């Protein structure tokens, strides 16, 4: 019995482009096909391939998306692109990870960096806000992460997941304990206006930072468990344990969020309600270059000062070893020195006689013959 040939599918990158062209989230595509959101993500990254009825349904959906994309006029596409402002994106797109190819020869390093920043920065600022609860700290952390990415751009551009590289750096900057020493961060920021969002943010901030980061990556961004464990530098069982504890803590105080799908929706909604804007890509690149120049000059000045100090030390240092003088100590058992008494008359005459002699001594006596 011969099997019917499988329905052809476009490449993984084209699947993602078709979905994004219609402003659909992975959760929406998963609901139409009848699978989980993580399954759609695996299909778009090429890790797995759909089979059977799921493949047929996914192929039909992609064909419909391709027809809708080709049927749009150029003006409609421009209008749709203009409407995709980072403050009006849908809840499912606020936390979704972004995959972008930076290895194209047609892009200069600055253009590739600007493209990565434009795709990742708005969502990354919202993610970092959920991680810290501070708007200004979220913007600063993302900007600092992209500055470090620009300083190490050859390494970042060749990374298999540049967005993940920047995301991990931004999370580490945001969770740094040194922020507690800054005066501006000793006072809490105004909470979200909505009561439900405020309650969710309060629960998130009570979680330990590793649990909060794991929950955000898995239930917010949508990474699978191995990728979440790798990004948090933990084993897969440890990441799963952190995720379960975080979900249990949230469900204990907010029972309506015990469902992971509802938790993902609420996290995306909380991130989208905040008006968080990132700096422009040229400003970030120029700031990174200024910082690099400052630290380069500081390193040169420190090196010159160190050389001068070393030369002065060599100039003024002794050329031979001089042993230290031992401290004095009391010597016991030595009799005291007795002072002389008064001179007698004969001694007085002898002293006067010696004083009258010449400085060379008395005259030499000449021997005589008998």
C-alpha positions as CSV (number, residue, x, y, z in Angstrom):
1,X,0.0,0.0,0.0
2,X,1.5,3.3,-1.0
3,X,1.5,6.3,1.3
4,X,0.3,9.6,0.0
5,X,3.1,12.2,-0.3
6,X,3.3,14.8,2.5
7,X,2.0,18.2,1.9
8,X,4.8,20.6,1.1
9,X,5.6,23.3,3.6
10,X,7.6,26.5,3.2
11,X,10.9,26.9,5.0
12,X,10.7,27.7,8.8
13,X,11.7,31.3,8.2
14,X,9.0,31.8,5.6
15,X,6.4,30.3,8.0
16,X,7.3,32.9,10.6
17,X,7.3,35.7,8.0
18,X,3.8,34.7,6.8
19,X,2.5,34.7,10.4
20,X,4.0,38.1,11.2
21,X,2.8,39.6,7.9
22,X,-0.8,39.0,9.1
23,X,-0.1,40.3,12.6
24,X,-0.8,36.9,14.1
25,X,0.8,35.6,17.3
26,X,2.0,32.1,17.8
27,X,-0.8,31.5,20.2
28,X,-3.4,32.5,17.6
29,X,-1.8,30.2,15.0
30,X,-1.8,27.4,17.5
31,X,-5.4,27.8,18.3
32,X,-6.4,27.7,14.6
33,X,-4.3,24.6,14.0
34,X,-5.2,22.9,17.3
35,X,-1.8,22.6,18.9
36,X,0.2,24.2,21.7
37,X,2.0,27.5,21.3
38,X,5.3,25.8,21.9
39,X,4.6,23.4,19.0
40,X,4.2,26.3,16.6
41,X,7.4,27.9,17.9
42,X,9.2,24.6,17.2
43,X,7.8,24.5,13.7
44,X,8.9,28.0,13.0
45,X,12.5,27.4,14.3
46,X,12.8,24.2,12.4
47,X,13.3,22.0,15.4
48,X,10.3,19.8,14.6
49,X,8.2,19.2,11.6
50,X,4.4,18.8,11.6
51,X,2.9,15.4,10.5
52,X,-0.4,13.9,9.7
53,X,-3.5,16.0,10.1
54,X,-1.7,18.8,11.9
55,X,0.6,19.1,8.9
56,X,-2.4,19.4,6.5
57,X,-4.1,22.0,8.7
58,X,-0.9,24.0,9.1
59,X,-0.2,23.9,5.4
60,X,-3.7,25.1,4.6
61,X,-3.3,28.0,7.1
62,X,0.0,29.0,5.6
63,X,-1.4,28.9,2.1
64,X,-4.3,31.2,3.2
65,X,-1.8,33.6,4.8
66,X,0.3,33.6,1.6
67,X,-2.8,34.5,-0.4
68,X,-3.8,37.2,2.0
69,X,-0.4,38.6,1.9
70,X,-0.2,38.7,-1.9
71,X,-3.8,40.1,-2.2
72,X,-2.9,43.2,-0.2
73,X,-2.1,46.3,-2.1
74,X,1.2,48.1,-1.6
75,X,-0.7,51.0,0.1
76,X,-2.4,48.7,2.5
77,X,0.9,47.1,3.4
78,X,2.4,50.6,4.1
79,X,-0.6,51.6,6.2
80,X,-0.4,48.4,8.2
81,X,3.3,48.9,8.8
82,X,2.7,52.4,10.0
83,X,0.1,51.3,12.4
84,X,2.5,48.8,14.1
85,X,3.6,51.3,16.7
86,X,5.4,49.9,19.7
87,X,2.8,51.4,22.0
88,X,-0.2,49.7,20.3
89,X,1.0,46.2,19.7
90,X,-1.1,43.3,20.6
91,X,-0.7,41.5,24.0
92,X,0.8,38.4,22.4
93,X,3.5,40.3,20.5
94,X,4.8,42.3,23.5
95,X,6.8,39.4,24.9
96,X,7.3,37.1,21.9
97,X,11.0,36.3,21.1
98,X,12.3,37.7,17.8
99,X,14.5,35.9,15.3
100,X,16.5,38.0,12.8
101,X,19.3,37.1,10.4
102,X,22.3,39.5,10.8
103,X,24.6,37.6,8.5
104,X,23.4,39.2,5.2
105,X,26.2,40.7,3.2
106,X,23.9,43.5,2.1
107,X,23.8,45.0,5.6
108,X,26.6,47.1,7.1
109,X,27.3,46.5,10.8
110,X,25.5,49.7,11.7
111,X,22.4,48.7,9.7
112,X,22.4,45.2,11.1
113,X,22.6,46.6,14.6
114,X,19.8,49.1,14.0
115,X,17.6,46.2,12.6
116,X,18.2,44.1,15.7
117,X,17.5,47.0,18.0
118,X,14.3,48.0,16.1
119,X,13.0,44.4,16.4
120,X,14.1,43.6,19.9
121,X,14.2,46.8,22.0
122,X,10.5,47.5,22.4
123,X,9.6,44.0,23.6
124,X,12.8,43.7,25.6
125,X,12.1,46.9,27.6
126,X,8.6,45.5,28.5
127,X,10.1,42.2,29.6
128,X,12.7,43.9,31.7
129,X,10.0,46.0,33.3
130,X,8.2,42.8,34.4
131,X,11.5,41.6,35.8
132,X,12.3,44.6,37.9
133,X,9.1,46.7,38.3
134,X,11.0,49.8,37.4
135,X,10.5,51.7,34.2
136,X,13.7,53.7,34.1
137,X,15.8,50.8,35.2
138,X,14.3,48.7,32.4
139,X,15.2,51.3,29.8
140,X,18.7,51.7,31.1
141,X,19.3,48.0,31.3
142,X,18.2,47.4,27.7
143,X,20.3,50.4,26.5
144,X,23.3,49.1,28.3
145,X,22.9,45.6,26.9
146,X,22.8,47.0,23.4
147,X,25.8,49.1,24.0
148,X,27.7,46.0,25.1
149,X,26.4,44.2,22.0
150,X,27.7,47.0,19.8
151,X,31.1,46.8,21.5
152,X,31.2,43.0,20.8
153,X,29.3,43.2,17.5
154,X,31.4,40.6,15.5
155,X,30.6,38.1,18.2
156,X,26.9,39.0,18.5
157,X,26.3,39.1,14.7
158,X,27.6,35.6,14.3
159,X,25.7,34.2,17.3
160,X,22.9,31.8,16.4
161,X,20.5,33.8,18.6
162,X,21.5,37.5,18.8
163,X,18.2,38.5,20.4
164,X,18.9,35.9,23.1
165,X,22.4,37.3,23.7
166,X,21.1,40.8,24.2
167,X,18.2,39.6,26.3
168,X,20.4,37.6,28.7
169,X,22.7,40.7,29.1
170,X,19.8,43.0,29.7
171,X,18.4,40.7,32.4
172,X,21.8,40.5,34.1
173,X,22.1,44.3,34.1
174,X,18.6,44.7,35.5
175,X,19.0,42.2,38.3
176,X,22.5,43.5,39.4
177,X,22.5,44.0,43.2
178,X,24.6,47.2,42.7
179,X,21.4,49.1,41.8
180,X,20.5,49.1,45.5
181,X,23.3,51.5,46.2
182,X,21.9,54.1,43.8
183,X,19.9,56.8,45.6
184,X,17.2,57.0,42.9
185,X,16.4,53.3,43.3
186,X,15.9,53.3,47.0
187,X,12.3,54.5,46.6
188,X,9.6,52.5,44.7
189,X,8.1,53.7,41.5
190,X,4.4,54.4,41.0
191,X,2.6,51.0,40.6
192,X,0.4,50.2,37.6
193,X,-3.0,52.0,37.5
194,X,-5.1,48.9,37.1
195,X,-5.8,47.0,40.3
196,X,-5.4,43.5,38.7
197,X,-2.1,44.6,37.0
198,X,-0.9,46.0,40.3
199,X,-1.7,42.7,42.1
200,X,0.2,40.7,39.5
201,X,3.2,43.0,39.7
202,X,3.3,42.8,43.5
203,X,3.3,39.0,43.3
204,X,6.1,39.0,40.7
205,X,8.3,41.2,42.8
206,X,7.9,38.9,45.8
207,X,9.4,36.0,43.8
208,X,13.2,35.4,44.1
209,X,15.0,36.8,41.1
210,X,16.0,33.4,39.6
211,X,12.3,32.2,39.9
212,X,11.0,35.4,38.4
213,X,13.4,35.2,35.5
214,X,12.6,31.6,34.8
215,X,8.9,32.3,34.8
216,X,9.2,35.3,32.5
217,X,11.3,33.3,30.0
218,X,9.0,30.3,29.9
219,X,5.5,31.7,30.4
220,X,6.2,35.2,29.1
221,X,8.7,35.0,26.3
222,X,7.8,31.4,25.4
223,X,11.1,29.7,25.5
224,X,11.1,25.9,26.0
225,X,12.5,24.5,29.2
226,X,16.0,23.6,27.9
227,X,16.5,27.1,26.4
228,X,15.2,28.6,29.6
229,X,17.7,26.5,31.7
230,X,20.6,27.4,29.4
231,X,19.8,31.2,29.5
232,X,19.5,31.1,33.3
233,X,22.7,29.0,33.6
234,X,20.9,26.2,35.4
235,X,20.2,22.6,34.8
236,X,16.9,21.6,33.2
237,X,15.5,20.0,36.5
238,X,16.5,23.1,38.4
239,X,14.7,25.4,35.9
240,X,11.6,23.2,36.1
241,X,11.7,23.3,39.9
242,X,11.9,27.1,39.8
243,X,9.1,27.4,37.3
244,X,6.8,25.2,39.5
245,X,7.6,27.2,42.6
246,X,6.9,30.5,40.8
247,X,3.6,29.2,39.4
248,X,2.5,27.9,42.8
249,X,3.3,31.2,44.5
250,X,1.3,33.1,41.9
251,X,-1.6,30.7,42.0
252,X,-1.7,30.9,45.8
253,X,-2.3,34.7,45.8
254,X,-4.1,34.9,42.4
255,X,-6.0,31.7,41.8
256,X,-7.4,32.9,38.4
257,X,-3.8,32.7,37.0
258,X,-3.3,29.0,37.8
259,X,-3.7,28.3,34.0
260,X,-0.4,28.9,32.2
261,X,-2.2,30.2,29.1
262,X,-4.0,32.8,31.2
263,X,-0.8,33.7,33.0
264,X,0.9,34.3,29.7
265,X,-2.0,36.5,28.5
266,X,-1.9,38.6,31.7
267,X,1.8,39.0,31.6
268,X,1.6,40.3,28.0
269,X,-1.3,42.6,28.9
270,X,0.6,44.0,31.9
271,X,3.6,44.7,29.7
272,X,1.6,46.3,26.9
273,X,-0.3,48.8,29.2
274,X,2.9,50.6,30.2
275,X,4.2,53.4,28.0
276,X,7.8,52.4,27.7
277,X,9.9,53.8,24.9
278,X,13.5,52.9,24.1
279,X,16.1,55.3,22.7
280,X,16.9,55.5,19.0
281,X,19.5,53.1,17.6
282,X,22.0,55.8,16.6
283,X,22.0,57.3,20.1
284,X,22.7,53.8,21.6
285,X,25.6,53.2,19.1
286,X,27.1,56.7,19.8
287,X,26.7,56.2,23.5
288,X,28.5,52.9,23.3
289,X,31.4,54.5,21.3
290,X,31.7,57.4,23.8
291,X,31.8,54.9,26.7
292,X,34.4,52.9,25.0
293,X,36.5,56.0,24.3
294,X,36.2,57.1,27.9
295,X,37.3,53.8,29.3
296,X,40.2,53.5,26.8
297,X,41.5,57.0,27.8
298,X,41.0,56.1,31.5
299,X,43.1,52.9,31.0
300,X,45.8,54.8,29.2
301,X,45.9,57.5,31.9
302,X,46.1,54.8,34.6
303,X,48.9,53.0,32.7
304,X,50.9,56.3,32.4
305,X,50.4,57.0,36.1
306,X,51.6,53.5,37.0
307,X,54.7,53.8,34.8
308,X,55.5,57.2,36.3
309,X,55.1,55.9,39.8
310,X,57.3,52.9,39.1
311,X,60.0,55.1,37.5
312,X,60.0,57.5,40.6
313,X,60.2,54.5,42.9
314,X,63.2,53.1,41.1
315,X,64.9,56.5,41.0
316,X,64.5,57.2,44.8
317,X,65.0,53.6,46.0
318,X,68.4,52.7,47.7
319,X,70.9,50.8,45.5
320,X,72.3,48.6,48.3
321,X,71.0,47.0,51.4
322,X,71.3,48.8,54.7
323,X,70.6,46.6,57.7
324,X,68.4,48.3,60.3
325,X,70.0,49.5,63.6
326,X,69.0,47.2,66.4
327,X,67.2,48.9,69.2
328,X,69.1,49.5,72.4
329,X,68.7,47.4,75.5
330,X,69.7,47.7,79.2
331,X,72.9,45.8,80.3
332,X,72.9,44.7,83.9
333,X,75.8,43.6,86.2
334,X,78.2,46.4,85.2
335,X,79.5,48.5,88.1
336,X,78.8,52.2,88.0
337,X,81.7,54.5,87.0
338,X,83.3,56.2,90.0
339,X,84.0,59.9,89.7
340,X,87.6,61.0,90.6
341,X,88.2,62.7,93.9
342,X,90.0,66.0,94.6
343,X,93.6,66.3,93.5
344,X,96.5,66.3,96.0
345,X,99.2,68.9,96.1
346,X,101.7,66.6,94.2
347,X,99.1,65.9,91.5
348,X,98.5,69.6,91.1
349,X,102.2,70.2,90.5
350,X,102.4,67.3,88.0
351,X,99.5,68.6,86.0
352,X,101.0,72.1,85.9
353,X,104.3,70.6,84.7
354,X,102.6,68.6,81.9
355,X,100.7,71.6,80.7
356,X,104.0,73.6,80.5
357,X,105.6,71.0,78.3
358,X,105.5,71.4,74.5
359,X,102.7,69.7,72.6
360,X,105.2,67.1,71.3
361,X,106.0,65.9,74.7
362,X,109.0,66.4,76.9
363,X,112.5,66.8,75.5
364,X,114.3,63.7,74.7
365,X,116.9,62.7,77.2
366,X,120.4,62.2,75.8
367,X,122.4,59.4,77.4
368,X,125.9,60.4,78.8
369,X,129.0,58.4,79.2
370,X,130.0,57.6,82.7
